[in-house]
Amino acid sequence: MQSRPSTDLPPVASAYNGKDRNAFLFGWNPQAELWNGRLAMIGFTAYLLWDLAGFSVVRDILHLVGY
């Protein structure tokens, strides 16, 4: 049985543009889209927890406008 070093990427991970898809690269690239999605999920979860704790930004804005 032959083992690979752990630093080798599987062929699927670098197939799109030849770079590690989990690397944090600046600019318009597939990695940016992955990080954007991950950070959006963290932000959505953080806001959901904040809202469940009773601090609702949306409810406060609706209250200010008169709804």
N, CA, C and O atoms as a GROMACS GRO file, in nm:
protein
  268
    1MET      N    1   0.084  -0.117   0.000
    1MET     CA    2   0.000   0.000   0.000
    1MET      C    3   0.089   0.124   0.000
    1MET      O    4   0.178   0.138   0.083
    2GLN      N    5   0.062   0.212  -0.094
    2GLN     CA    6   0.143   0.332  -0.108
    2GLN      C    7   0.069   0.451  -0.047
    2GLN      O    8  -0.050   0.470  -0.071
    3SER      N    9   0.140   0.530   0.032
    3SER     CA   10   0.075   0.645   0.094
    3SER      C   11   0.127   0.774   0.032
    3SER      O   12   0.243   0.784  -0.008
    4ARG      N   13   0.038   0.873   0.025
    4ARG     CA   14   0.076   1.003  -0.028
    4ARG      C   15   0.104   1.099   0.086
    4ARG      O   16   0.050   1.082   0.196
    5PRO      N   17   0.188   1.198   0.064
    5PRO     CA   18   0.205   1.301   0.166
    5PRO      C   19   0.074   1.379   0.184
    5PRO      O   20  -0.003   1.392   0.088
    6SER      N   21   0.049   1.429   0.302
    6SER     CA   22  -0.078   1.496   0.330
    6SER      C   23  -0.090   1.631   0.259
    6SER      O   24  -0.200   1.686   0.254
    7THR      N   25   0.019   1.685   0.203
    7THR     CA   26   0.012   1.814   0.135
    7THR      C   27  -0.036   1.802  -0.008
    7THR      O   28  -0.068   1.904  -0.071
    8ASP      N   29  -0.042   1.682  -0.063
    8ASP     CA   30  -0.092   1.665  -0.199
    8ASP      C   31  -0.242   1.688  -0.202
    8ASP      O   32  -0.316   1.637  -0.118
    9LEU      N   33  -0.287   1.766  -0.300
    9LEU     CA   34  -0.430   1.790  -0.315
    9LEU      C   35  -0.492   1.680  -0.398
    9LEU      O   36  -0.429   1.630  -0.491
   10PRO      N   37  -0.613   1.642  -0.366
   10PRO     CA   38  -0.681   1.546  -0.453
   10PRO      C   39  -0.707   1.612  -0.588
   10PRO      O   40  -0.714   1.734  -0.596
   11PRO      N   41  -0.720   1.533  -0.694
   11PRO     CA   42  -0.736   1.592  -0.828
   11PRO      C   43  -0.859   1.682  -0.841
   11PRO      O   44  -0.859   1.775  -0.922
   12VAL      N   45  -0.963   1.656  -0.764
   12VAL     CA   46  -1.084   1.736  -0.774
   12VAL      C   47  -1.062   1.876  -0.716
   12VAL      O   48  -1.119   1.973  -0.766
   13ALA      N   49  -0.982   1.888  -0.611
   13ALA     CA   50  -0.965   2.016  -0.542
   13ALA      C   51  -0.895   2.120  -0.629
   13ALA      O   52  -0.926   2.238  -0.619
   14SER      N   53  -0.802   2.080  -0.712
   14SER     CA   54  -0.729   2.177  -0.793
   14SER      C   55  -0.770   2.170  -0.940
   14SER      O   56  -0.702   2.230  -1.024
   15ALA      N   57  -0.876   2.102  -0.973
   15ALA     CA   58  -0.914   2.084  -1.113
   15ALA      C   59  -0.967   2.212  -1.176
   15ALA      O   60  -0.952   2.231  -1.296
   16TYR      N   61  -1.028   2.302  -1.098
   16TYR     CA   62  -1.094   2.418  -1.157
   16TYR      C   63  -0.994   2.520  -1.212
   16TYR      O   64  -1.001   2.555  -1.329
   17ASN      N   65  -0.902   2.567  -1.130
   17ASN     CA   66  -0.804   2.664  -1.180
   17ASN      C   67  -0.661   2.629  -1.140
   17ASN      O   68  -0.572   2.713  -1.148
   18GLY      N   69  -0.641   2.507  -1.097
   18GLY     CA   70  -0.506   2.462  -1.066
   18GLY      C   71  -0.454   2.507  -0.931
   18GLY      O   72  -0.337   2.485  -0.901
   19LYS      N   73  -0.538   2.570  -0.849
   19LYS     CA   74  -0.496   2.615  -0.718
   19LYS      C   75  -0.583   2.552  -0.612
   19LYS      O   76  -0.692   2.503  -0.640
   20ASP      N   77  -0.535   2.555  -0.490
   20ASP     CA   78  -0.610   2.500  -0.378
   20ASP      C   79  -0.740   2.578  -0.361
   20ASP      O   80  -0.737   2.700  -0.347
   21ARG      N   81  -0.854   2.510  -0.363
   21ARG     CA   82  -0.983   2.579  -0.356
   21ARG      C   83  -1.013   2.634  -0.218
   21ARG      O   84  -1.106   2.712  -0.203
   22ASN      N   85  -0.936   2.595  -0.117
   22ASN     CA   86  -0.956   2.650   0.017
   22ASN      C   87  -0.858   2.763   0.048
   22ASN      O   88  -0.863   2.820   0.156
   23ALA      N   89  -0.771   2.796  -0.045
   23ALA     CA   90  -0.674   2.904  -0.023
   23ALA      C   91  -0.748   3.037  -0.020
   23ALA      O   92  -0.846   3.056  -0.092
   24PHE      N   93  -0.699   3.130   0.063
   24PHE     CA   94  -0.759   3.262   0.070
   24PHE      C   95  -0.684   3.352  -0.028
   24PHE      O   96  -0.580   3.409   0.006
   25LEU      N   97  -0.738   3.363  -0.150
   25LEU     CA   98  -0.675   3.444  -0.254
   25LEU      C   99  -0.759   3.569  -0.277
   25LEU      O  100  -0.881   3.564  -0.270
   26PHE      N  101  -0.692   3.680  -0.304
   26PHE     CA  102  -0.762   3.806  -0.326
   26PHE      C  103  -0.799   3.820  -0.474
   26PHE      O  104  -0.722   3.779  -0.561
   27GLY      N  105  -0.915   3.877  -0.502
   27GLY     CA  106  -0.957   3.904  -0.640
   27GLY      C  107  -1.075   3.818  -0.681
   27GLY      O  108  -1.133   3.746  -0.599
   28TRP      N  109  -1.111   3.828  -0.809
   28TRP     CA  110  -1.225   3.752  -0.863
   28TRP      C  111  -1.178   3.614  -0.903
   28TRP      O  112  -1.117   3.597  -1.008
   29ASN      N  113  -1.205   3.515  -0.819
   29ASN     CA  114  -1.163   3.378  -0.846
   29ASN      C  115  -1.258   3.283  -0.773
   29ASN      O  116  -1.335   3.327  -0.687
   30PRO      N  117  -1.254   3.156  -0.806
   30PRO     CA  118  -1.345   3.060  -0.740
   30PRO      C  119  -1.326   3.054  -0.588
   30PRO      O  120  -1.422   3.030  -0.515
   31GLN      N  121  -1.204   3.077  -0.541
   31GLN     CA  122  -1.180   3.073  -0.398
   31GLN      C  123  -1.256   3.185  -0.328
   31GLN      O  124  -1.307   3.165  -0.218
   32ALA      N  125  -1.265   3.301  -0.390
   32ALA     CA  126  -1.338   3.414  -0.330
   32ALA      C  127  -1.485   3.379  -0.314
   32ALA      O  128  -1.547   3.417  -0.215
   33GLU      N  129  -1.541   3.309  -0.410
   33GLU     CA  130  -1.682   3.271  -0.401
   33GLU      C  131  -1.706   3.172  -0.287
   33GLU      O  132  -1.807   3.181  -0.218
   34LEU      N  133  -1.614   3.080  -0.267
   34LEU     CA  134  -1.626   2.986  -0.156
   34LEU      C  135  -1.618   3.058  -0.022
   34LEU      O  136  -1.698   3.032   0.068
   35TRP      N  137  -1.521   3.150  -0.009
   35TRP     CA  138  -1.506   3.224   0.117
   35TRP      C  139  -1.624   3.317   0.139
   35TRP      O  140  -1.667   3.335   0.253
   36ASN      N  141  -1.677   3.377   0.032
   36ASN     CA  142  -1.793   3.463   0.045
   36ASN      C  143  -1.912   3.383   0.100
   36ASN      O  144  -1.984   3.432   0.188
   37GLY      N  145  -1.933   3.265   0.050
   37GLY     CA  146  -2.043   3.180   0.098
   37GLY      C  147  -2.023   3.139   0.242
   37GLY      O  148  -2.118   3.139   0.321
   38ARG      N  149  -1.901   3.104   0.278
   38ARG     CA  150  -1.873   3.063   0.416
   38ARG      C  151  -1.896   3.177   0.514
   38ARG      O  152  -1.957   3.158   0.619
   39LEU      N  153  -1.848   3.296   0.480
   39LEU     CA  154  -1.864   3.411   0.568
   39LEU      C  155  -2.011   3.454   0.575
   39LEU      O  156  -2.057   3.500   0.679
   40ALA      N  157  -2.084   3.439   0.464
   40ALA     CA  158  -2.228   3.471   0.465
   40ALA      C  159  -2.302   3.375   0.558
   40ALA      O  160  -2.393   3.417   0.630
   41MET      N  161  -2.266   3.248   0.556
   41MET     CA  162  -2.332   3.151   0.646
   41MET      C  163  -2.303   3.184   0.792
   41MET      O  164  -2.391   3.173   0.877
   42ILE      N  165  -2.179   3.225   0.821
   42ILE     CA  166  -2.144   3.263   0.958
   42ILE      C  167  -2.223   3.387   0.999
   42ILE      O  168  -2.274   3.393   1.111
   43GLY      N  169  -2.233   3.486   0.910
   43GLY     CA  170  -2.307   3.607   0.939
   43GLY      C  171  -2.455   3.582   0.960
   43GLY      O  172  -2.515   3.638   1.052
   44PHE      N  173  -2.514   3.498   0.878
   44PHE     CA  174  -2.655   3.465   0.892
   44PHE      C  175  -2.681   3.394   1.024
   44PHE      O  176  -2.779   3.425   1.093
   45THR      N  177  -2.596   3.301   1.059
   45THR     CA  178  -2.612   3.229   1.186
   45THR      C  179  -2.594   3.323   1.305
   45THR      O  180  -2.668   3.314   1.403
   46ALA      N  181  -2.497   3.413   1.295
   46ALA     CA  182  -2.475   3.509   1.404
   46ALA      C  183  -2.596   3.600   1.421
   46ALA      O  184  -2.638   3.628   1.533
   47TYR      N  185  -2.653   3.647   1.309
   47TYR     CA  186  -2.772   3.732   1.320
   47TYR      C  187  -2.891   3.654   1.375
   47TYR      O  188  -2.968   3.707   1.454
   48LEU      N  189  -2.906   3.529   1.334
   48LEU     CA  190  -3.016   3.447   1.384
   48LEU      C  191  -3.004   3.430   1.535
   48LEU      O  192  -3.104   3.442   1.606
   49LEU      N  193  -2.886   3.402   1.584
   49LEU     CA  194  -2.866   3.388   1.729
   49LEU      C  195  -2.891   3.520   1.801
   49LEU      O  196  -2.948   3.522   1.909
   50TRP      N  197  -2.846   3.631   1.740
   50TRP     CA  198  -2.868   3.764   1.796
   50TRP      C  199  -3.017   3.793   1.806
   50TRP      O  200  -3.065   3.846   1.906
   51ASP      N  201  -3.092   3.756   1.700
   51ASP     CA  202  -3.237   3.779   1.697
   51ASP      C  203  -3.308   3.692   1.801
   51ASP      O  204  -3.401   3.738   1.867
   52LEU      N  205  -3.266   3.568   1.815
   52LEU     CA  206  -3.327   3.479   1.914
   52LEU      C  207  -3.299   3.525   2.057
   52LEU      O  208  -3.375   3.494   2.148
   53ALA      N  209  -3.190   3.598   2.075
   53ALA     CA  210  -3.157   3.651   2.208
   53ALA      C  211  -3.241   3.774   2.242
   53ALA      O  212  -3.235   3.823   2.355
   54GLY      N  213  -3.319   3.824   2.145
   54GLY     CA  214  -3.407   3.937   2.171
   54GLY      C  215  -3.361   4.069   2.115
   54GLY      O  216  -3.430   4.170   2.133
   55PHE      N  217  -3.249   4.073   2.047
   55PHE     CA  218  -3.197   4.197   1.990
   55PHE      C  219  -3.224   4.196   1.839
   55PHE      O  220  -3.135   4.159   1.761
   56SER      N  221  -3.345   4.234   1.798
   56SER     CA  222  -3.381   4.226   1.657
   56SER      C  223  -3.368   4.361   1.589
   56SER      O  224  -3.440   4.455   1.623
   57VAL      N  225  -3.279   4.371   1.494
   57VAL     CA  226  -3.261   4.494   1.417
   57VAL      C  227  -3.383   4.518   1.330
   57VAL      O  228  -3.431   4.631   1.321
   58VAL      N  229  -3.434   4.414   1.266
   58VAL     CA  230  -3.551   4.428   1.178
   58VAL      C  231  -3.672   4.474   1.258
   58VAL      O  232  -3.744   4.563   1.213
   59ARG      N  233  -3.696   4.418   1.374
   59ARG     CA  234  -3.810   4.456   1.458
   59ARG      C  235  -3.798   4.602   1.503
   59ARG      O  236  -3.897   4.674   1.506
   60ASP      N  237  -3.676   4.644   1.537
   60ASP     CA  238  -3.654   4.782   1.578
   60ASP      C  239  -3.679   4.880   1.464
   60ASP      O  240  -3.737   4.986   1.485
   61ILE      N  241  -3.636   4.844   1.344
   61ILE     CA  242  -3.658   4.932   1.228
   61ILE      C  243  -3.808   4.940   1.196
   61ILE      O  244  -3.858   5.049   1.169
   62LEU      N  245  -3.878   4.829   1.201
   62LEU     CA  246  -4.022   4.830   1.176
   62LEU      C  247  -4.095   4.911   1.283
   62LEU      O  248  -4.196   4.976   1.253
   63HIS      N  249  -4.047   4.906   1.403
   63HIS     CA  250  -4.109   4.984   1.512
   63HIS      C  251  -4.089   5.134   1.489
   63HIS      O  252  -4.178   5.214   1.518
   64LEU      N  253  -3.970   5.171   1.438
   64LEU     CA  254  -3.943   5.312   1.411
   64LEU      C  255  -4.028   5.368   1.298
   64LEU      O  256  -4.066   5.486   1.300
   65VAL      N  257  -4.059   5.283   1.196
   65VAL     CA  258  -4.139   5.330   1.084
   65VAL      C  259  -4.288   5.327   1.116
   65VAL      O  260  -4.367   5.385   1.041
   66GLY      N  261  -4.329   5.264   1.223
   66GLY     CA  262  -4.467   5.267   1.265
   66GLY      C  263  -4.546   5.139   1.241
   66GLY      O  264  -4.669   5.140   1.252
   67TYR      N  265  -4.479   5.031   1.209
   67TYR     CA  266  -4.550   4.904   1.188
   67TYR      C  267  -4.563   4.828   1.318
   67TYR      O  268  -4.620   4.719   1.321
   0.00000   0.00000   0.00000
